[in-house]
Amino acid sequence: MKLQTRKRIFYVFLLLFIVIGAAVVLFAEGWRINFSTLEAEKAGGIYVRSFPDDAQITLNGKPIQNQSAFLSRGTFISGLFPKTYTLTLTEAGYDAWTENAQVAPSLVTEMKYAVLVPKNAVNVATDTAAVGGFFEADGNIVVQNASATISWRGKVIGYGTIVSHSTDLRTAIIRTISEKTGATTYSLYDFTAATSTNLSALMRRSGIRSTPTTNVFIDPYDDTSIIVQTPAQIVAIDSGTRRATIIDTAPIGEAIESPIAVSPSVMAWARYSSASSTSQIVAYDKFSGNTIDSSLFIKGPVKQLAWIQNGVLGILASDNTLYSYNVPNEQLSTIANDVKQFFPTADGTALAALEYHSLEVFVFPTQGYYRFDLPDTPDVQGLIWYKDNTHLFVEYPGRIAFLDLADAALKNLITVSAGTNASYDPQQNALYLIDRGQKLLQFTFPQ
């Protein structure tokens, strides 16, 4: 072969090397040829993780291979030109999930919590045909029927209304109102020992008279401690020793308001003064028995108190202003206005403020924020956080809906079922409710 021919071959291969190498580099950097425009564009992608993880995936109507496996729980769709795509997830037994996914150059749009809502429920077997009320703990169901008979595992444990129960189903407080005399009695039922203790008798020793409005509940962090609150006093009763300890007594001219916030170590409540029309917030150390802060005064009565995070108290005032109060720093901040109720997550990472005209969600500490104009917002009665803290159950009169916080357009605001008395168990990932036929239903969501 002549030298000139060899040089030509060399330069051809060199040119091919440069072209192919450049193409490989550009391809690796996300550049693609858009044949609809015949222009080079940087591509992006979509990552979706579905629940259930084997859901069928379509993008703009075209099937996509679900890549979920043992080591990879989601699906990555690459090589997408920048624009808005319609992503749809379907699975037998679930409502379809559809969302718009905006793809940007060189970026991956993540949808990590695409939860499909189950269509079908299990009718929970109970010993009563008509369920008037219930509570559930780790799959154990305690039912109250239409005649106020309370039963557990086919055994009658009392009559009346359950007003509080421990999270581990060890004890429950039952309120009974006599049809003949109208007298109110509170009793503590022990599920392990199958015994009942007359709490009203213990309350009388502290000078507290049992009434239908007496605030009596089990400390959610110490099921041996019963908290009793009236406008005049707060008393703690030890269910083991039967000893009562007075925690607070309202000064003359003041009344202890019923919202009480309880954390593992601190309780907080408000004393309302009619003379000054202010509420004094009191923070109390449960272990030392000392008041650790009483410096904050809020105008008007307090509607709701709840711990948002460790040491940070949520306060809903009578003018519908929602505050956060850092107890150690004695720092008060305004979160929102026009608030009807607020619902912090169990881990303190987010708070949902149900307002009279909208829903606002605040995420900590990233300062994330969502706002929704829900259908029939004034009718919403309550919210329940789903276990991933990115969804909410929305309680309407007679029905329960499921809201995805990433669903700004409310495309996936799906009614789970008609029903009332919704209760969610995050360990079982199941929603319980009473349907229109007064049957107890269980909707199990995908893990």
For each residue, the residues with C-beta under 8 A, 3 or more apart:
1: 5 6
2: 5 6
3: 6 7
4: 7 8
5: 1 2 8 9
6: 1 2 3 9 10
7: 3 4 10 11
8: 4 5 11 12
9: 5 6 12 13
10: 6 7 13 14
11: 7 8 14 15
12: 8 9 15 16
13: 9 10 16 17
14: 10 11 17 18
15: 11 12 18 19
16: 12 13 19 20
17: 13 14 20 21
18: 14 15 21 22
19: 15 16 22 23
20: 16 17 23 24
21: 17 18 24 25
22: 18 19 25 26
23: 19 20 26 27
24: 20 21 27 28
25: 21 22 28 29
26: 22 23 29 31 40
27: 23 24 30 31 32
28: 24 25
29: 25 26 42 106
30: 27 42 43 44 105 106
31: 26 27 40 41 42 43
32: 27 40 41 42 43 79 81
33: 38 39 40
34: 37 38 39 40 41 81
35: 38
36:
37: 34 41
38: 33 34 35
39: 33 34
40: 26 31 32 33 34
41: 31 32 34 37 81 82 105
42: 29 30 31 32 82 105 106
43: 30 31 32 78 79 80 81 82 105 106
44: 30 80 81 82 103 104 105 106 107 108 109
45: 76 77 78 79 80 103 107 108 109
46: 59 76 77 80 85 87 101 103 108 109 110 111
47: 74 75 76 77 108 109 110 111 112
48: 57 74 75 77 87 89 110 111 112 114
49: 53 68 73 74 75 111 112 113 114
50: 53 54 55 57 66 68 74 75 89 91 97 114 116
51: 55 113 114 115 116 445 446 447
52: 55 91 94 116 446
53: 49 50 66 68 73 74 446
54: 50 66 68 91
55: 50 51 52 66 89 90 91 94 97 114 116
56: 63 66 89 90 91
57: 48 50 63 64 65 66 75 87 88 89
58: 61 62 63 64 87 88 90
59: 46 62 64 77 85 86 87 88
60: 85 86
61: 58 86 88
62: 58 59
63: 56 57 58
64: 57 58 59 75 77
65: 57 75
66: 50 53 54 55 56 57 75
67: 72 74 75 76
68: 49 50 53 54 72 73 74 75
69: 72 73
70:
71:
72: 67 68 69
73: 49 53 68 69
74: 47 48 49 50 53 67 68 112
75: 47 48 49 50 57 64 65 66 67 68
76: 45 46 47 67 108
77: 45 46 47 48 59 64 80
78: 43 45
79: 32 43 45
80: 43 44 45 46 77 83 85 103
81: 32 34 41 43 44 103
82: 41 42 43 44 103 104 105
83: 80 102 103
84: 100 101 102 103
85: 46 59 60 80 100 101 102 103
86: 59 60 61 98 99 100 101
87: 46 48 57 58 59 98 99 100 101 111
88: 57 58 59 61 96 97 98
89: 48 50 55 56 57 96 97 98 114 116
90: 55 56 58 94 96 97
91: 50 52 54 55 56 94 116
92:
93: 118 119 120
94: 52 55 90 91 97 116 117 118 119 446
95: 116 117 118 119 414
96: 88 89 90 116
97: 50 55 88 89 90 94 114 115 116 412
98: 86 87 88 89 411 412
99: 86 87 111 114 406 407 411 412
100: 84 85 86 87 409 411
101: 46 84 85 86 87 109 111
102: 83 84 85 109
103: 44 45 46 80 81 82 83 84 85 107 109
104: 44 82 107 109
105: 30 41 42 43 44 82
106: 29 30 42 43 44
107: 44 45 103 104
108: 44 45 46 47 76
109: 44 45 46 47 101 102 103 104
110: 46 47 48
111: 46 47 48 49 87 99 101 114 406
112: 47 48 49 74
113: 49 51 388 390 391 404 406
114: 48 49 50 51 55 89 97 99 111 404
115: 51 97 386 388 391 402 404 445 446
116: 50 51 52 55 89 91 94 95 96 97 446
117: 94 95 402 414 416 443 445
118: 93 94 95 121 416 443 444 445 446
119: 93 94 95
120: 93 443
121: 118 417 441 442 443
122: 441 442 443 444
123: 439 440 441
124: 141 432 439 440 441 442
125:
126: 131 134 141 143 151 440
127: 143 151 154
128: 131 143 145 146 149 151
129: 438 439
130: 145 146 438
131: 126 128 134 143 144 145 434 438 439 440
132: 144 145 146 148 434 438
133: 143 144 161 162 421 434
134: 126 131 141 142 143 144 421 423 432 434 440
135: 141 142 162 165 172 423
136: 139 140 141 142 423 425 432
137: 140 165 166 167 168 169 425
138: 168 169 425 427 428
139: 136 425 428
140: 136 137 152 153 169
141: 124 126 134 135 136 152 432 440
142: 134 135 136 150 151 152 157 162 165 169 172
143: 126 127 128 131 133 134 150 151 152 440
144: 131 132 133 134 148 149 150 161 162
145: 128 130 131 132 148 149 151
146: 128 130 132 438
147:
148: 132 144 145 159 160 161
149: 128 144 145 156 159
150: 142 143 144 156 157 158 159 160 162 174
151: 126 127 128 142 143 145 154 155 156 157
152: 140 141 142 143 155 157 191
153: 140
154: 127 151
155: 151 152 194
156: 149 150 151 159
157: 142 150 151 152 172 174 189 191 194 196
158: 150 174 176 187 189 196
159: 148 149 150 156 174 176
160: 148 150 174 175 176 177
161: 133 144 148 174 175 176
162: 133 135 142 144 150 165 172 173 174 175
163: 173 174 175 186 216 217
164: 172 173 216 217 218
165: 135 137 142 162 169 171 172 173 218
166: 137 169 170 171 172 218 220 223
167: 137 220 223
168: 137 138 223
169: 137 138 140 142 165 166 172 191
170: 166 190 191 192 223
171: 165 166 188 189 190 191 218 223 239
172: 135 142 157 162 164 165 166 169 188 189 191 218
173: 162 163 164 165 186 187 188 189 199 216 217 218 226
174: 150 157 158 159 160 161 162 163 186 187 188 189 196
175: 160 161 162 163 184 185 186 212 216
176: 158 159 160 161 184 185 186 187
177: 160 182 183 184 185 212
178: 181 182 183 184 185
179:
180:
181: 178
182: 177 178
183: 177 178 210
184: 175 176 177 178 200 210 211 212 214
185: 175 176 177 178 198 200 210
186: 163 173 174 175 176 198 199 200 203 210 214 216
187: 158 173 174 176 196 197 198 199 200
188: 171 172 173 174 196 197 199 226 239
189: 157 158 171 172 173 174 195 196
190: 170 171 193 194 195 196 197 239
191: 152 157 169 170 171 172 194
192: 170
193: 190
194: 155 157 190 191
195: 189 190
196: 157 158 174 187 188 189 190
197: 187 188 190 202 239 242
198: 185 186 187 201 202
199: 173 186 187 188 202 203 216 226 228 237
200: 184 185 186 187 203 204 210
201: 198 204 205
202: 197 198 199 205 206 237 242 244
203: 186 199 200 206 208 209 210 214 216 228 235 237 244
204: 200 201 207 208 209 210
205: 201 202 244
206: 202 203 228 233 235 244 246
207: 204 233
208: 203 204 214 228 230 233 235
209: 203 204 214 230
210: 183 184 185 186 200 203 204 214
211: 184 214 230
212: 175 177 184
213:
214: 184 186 203 208 209 210 211 228 229 230
215: 227 228 229 230 258 260
216: 163 164 173 175 186 199 203 226 227 228 229
217: 163 164 173 226 227 260
218: 164 165 166 171 172 173 223 225 226 227
219: 222 223 224 225 226 227 236 262
220: 166 167 262
221: 262 263 264
222: 219 225 286
223: 166 167 168 170 171 218 219 239
224: 219 238 239 240
225: 218 219 222 236 237 238 239
226: 173 188 199 216 217 218 219 236 237 238 239
227: 215 216 217 218 219 234 235 236 237 260 262 267
228: 199 203 206 208 214 215 216 233 234 235 236 237
229: 214 215 216 233 234 235 256 258 260 269
230: 208 209 211 214 215 233 256
231: 250 255 256 257
232: 249 250 255 256
233: 206 207 208 228 229 230 246 247 248 249 250 256
234: 227 228 229 246 247 248 256 260 269
235: 203 206 208 227 228 229 244 245 246 247
236: 219 225 226 227 228 244 245 247
237: 199 202 203 225 226 227 228 242 243 244 245
238: 224 225 226 241 242 243 244 245
239: 171 188 190 197 223 224 225 226 242
240: 224
241: 238
242: 197 202 237 238 239
243: 237 238
244: 202 203 205 206 235 236 237 238
245: 235 236 237 238 289
246: 206 233 234 235 249
247: 233 234 235 236 267 284 289
248: 233 234 256 269 271 282 284
249: 232 233 246
250: 231 232 233 254 255 256 271
251: 254 271
252:
253: 273 274 275
254: 250 251 271 272 273 274 280
255: 231 232 250 271 272 274
256: 229 230 231 232 233 234 248 250 269 270 271 272
257: 231 269 270 271 272 279 301 302
258: 215 229
259: 269 270 302 303 304 305 306
260: 215 217 227 229 234 267 268 269 305
261: 267 268 269 305 306 307 313 314
262: 219 220 221 227 266 267 307
263: 221 266 267 307 310
264: 221
265: 285 286 287
266: 262 263 283 284 285 286 292 307 311 327
267: 227 247 260 261 262 263 283 284 286
268: 260 261 281 282 283 284 305 307 313 327
269: 229 234 248 256 257 259 260 261 281 282 284 305
270: 256 257 259 279 280 281 282 298 301 302 305
271: 248 250 251 254 255 256 257 279 280 282
272: 254 255 256 257 278 279 301 302
273: 253 254 276 277 278 279 280
274: 253 254 255 277
275: 253
276: 273 297
277: 273 274 299 300
278: 272 273 297 298 299 300
279: 257 270 271 272 273 297 298 299 300 301 302 317
280: 254 270 271 273 294 296 297
281: 268 269 270 293 294 296 297 298 302 305 313 315 325
282: 248 268 269 270 271 291 293 294
283: 266 267 268 291 292 293 294 313 327
284: 247 248 266 267 268 269 289 290 291 292
285: 265 266 288 289 290 291 292
286: 222 265 266 267 289
287: 265
288: 285
289: 245 247 284 285 286
290: 284 285
291: 282 283 284 285 294
292: 266 283 284 285 327
293: 281 282 283 296 327 330
294: 280 281 282 283 291
295: 330
296: 280 281 293 325 330 332
297: 276 278 279 280 281
298: 270 278 279 281 302 315 317 323
299: 277 278 279 317 318 319
300: 277 278 279 317 318 319
301: 257 270 272 279 317 318
302: 257 259 270 272 279 281 298 305 315 316 317 318
303: 259 316 317 318 320
304: 259 314 315 316 341 342
305: 259 260 261 268 269 270 281 302 313 314 315 316
306: 259 261 313 314 342 344
307: 261 262 263 266 268 310 312 313 314 344 348
308: 312 313 314 324 344 348 351 364
309: 312 344 348 364
310: 263 307 348
311: 266 326 327 328
312: 307 308 309 324 325 326 327 348
313: 261 268 281 283 305 306 307 308 324 325 327
314: 261 304 305 306 307 308 322 323 324 325 335 342 344 351
315: 281 298 302 304 305 322 323 324 325
316: 302 303 304 305 320 321 322 323 339 341 342
317: 279 298 299 300 301 302 303 320 321 322 323
318: 299 300 301 302 303
319: 299 300
320: 303 316 317 337 338 339 340 355 356
321: 316 317 334 336 337 339
322: 314 315 316 317 334 335 336 337 339 342 353
323: 298 314 315 316 317 332 333 334 335
324: 308 312 313 314 315 332 333 335
325: 281 296 312 313 314 315 330 331 332 333
326: 311 312 329 330 331 332 333
327: 266 268 283 292 293 311 312 313 330
328: 311
329: 326
330: 293 295 296 325 326 327
331: 325 326
332: 296 323 324 325 326
333: 323 324 325 326
334: 321 322 323 337
335: 314 322 323 324 339 342 351 353 362
336: 321 322 339 342 353 355 360 362
337: 320 321 322 334 355
338: 320 355 356 357
339: 316 320 321 322 335 336 342 353 354 355
340: 320 354 355 356
341: 304 316 354 382 383
342: 304 306 314 316 322 335 336 339 351 352 353 354
343: 351 352 354 382 383 384 385 392
344: 306 307 308 309 314 348 350 351 352
345: 348 349 350 351 385 389
346: 385
347: 389
348: 307 308 309 310 312 344 345 364
349: 345 363 364 389
350: 344 345 361 362 363 364 368 385 389
351: 308 314 335 342 343 344 345 361 362 364
352: 342 343 344 359 360 361 383 385 392
353: 322 335 336 339 342 359 360 361 362
354: 339 340 341 342 343 359 380 382 383
355: 320 336 337 338 339 340 358 359 360 377
356: 320 338 340 377 378
357: 338 373 377 378
358: 355 371 372 373 374 377
359: 352 353 354 355 370 371 372 373 374 377 380 383
360: 336 352 353 355 369 370 371 372
361: 350 351 352 353 368 369 370 371 372 392 405
362: 335 336 350 351 353 367 368 369
363: 349 350 366 367 368 369 370
364: 308 309 348 349 350 351 367
365:
366: 363
367: 362 363 364
368: 350 361 362 363
369: 360 361 362 363
370: 359 360 361 363 405 408
371: 358 359 360 361
372: 358 359 360 361 403 408 410
373: 357 358 359 377
374: 358 359 377 380 394 403 410 413
375: 410 413
376: 379 380 396
377: 355 356 357 358 359 373 374 380
378: 356 357
379: 376 396 397
380: 354 359 374 376 377 383 394 395 396
381: 395 396 397
382: 341 343 354 395 422
383: 341 343 352 354 359 380 392 393 394 395
384: 343 392 393 395 422 423 424
385: 343 345 346 350 352 389 391 392 393 424
386: 115 389 390 391 392 393 402 424 426 445
387: 426 429
388: 113 115 391
389: 345 347 349 350 385 386
390: 113 386 404 405 406
391: 113 115 385 386 388 402 403 404 405
392: 343 352 361 383 384 385 386 402 403 405
393: 383 384 385 386 400 401 402 403 416 422 424 431
394: 374 380 383 400 401 402 403 413
395: 380 381 382 383 384 400 422
396: 376 379 380 381 399 400 401
397: 379 381
398: 418 419 420 436
399: 396 415 416 417 418 419
400: 393 394 395 396 415 416 417 419 422 431 433
401: 393 394 396 413 414 415 416
402: 115 117 386 391 392 393 394 412 413 414 415 416
403: 372 374 391 392 393 394 407 410 413
404: 113 114 115 390 391 407 412 413
405: 361 370 390 391 392
406: 99 111 113 390
407: 99 403 404 410 411 412 413
408: 370 372
409: 100
410: 372 374 375 403 407 413
411: 98 99 100 407
412: 97 98 99 402 404 407
413: 374 375 394 401 402 403 404 407 410
414: 95 117 401 402
415: 399 400 401 402 418
416: 117 118 393 399 400 401 402 431 433 443
417: 121 399 400 433 435 441 443
418: 398 399 415 435 436
419: 398 399 400 422 433 434 435 436 441
420: 398 433 434
421: 133 134 433 434
422: 382 384 393 395 400 419 431 432 433
423: 134 135 136 384 431 432 433
424: 384 385 386 393 430 431 432
425: 136 137 138 139 428 429 430 432
426: 386 387 429
427: 138
428: 138 139 425 444
429: 387 425 426 444 445 446 447
430: 424 425 442 443 444 445
431: 393 400 416 422 423 424 442 443 445
432: 124 134 136 141 422 423 424 425 440 441 442 443
433: 400 416 417 419 420 421 422 423 440 441 443
434: 131 132 133 134 419 420 421 438 439 440 441
435: 417 418 419 438 439 441
436: 398 418 419
437:
438: 129 130 131 132 146 434 435
439: 123 124 129 131 434 435
440: 123 124 126 131 134 141 143 432 433 434
441: 121 122 123 124 417 419 432 433 434 435
442: 121 122 124 430 431 432
443: 117 118 120 121 122 416 417 430 431 432 433
444: 118 122 428 429 430
445: 51 115 117 118 386 429 430 431
446: 51 52 53 94 115 116 118 429
447: 51 429
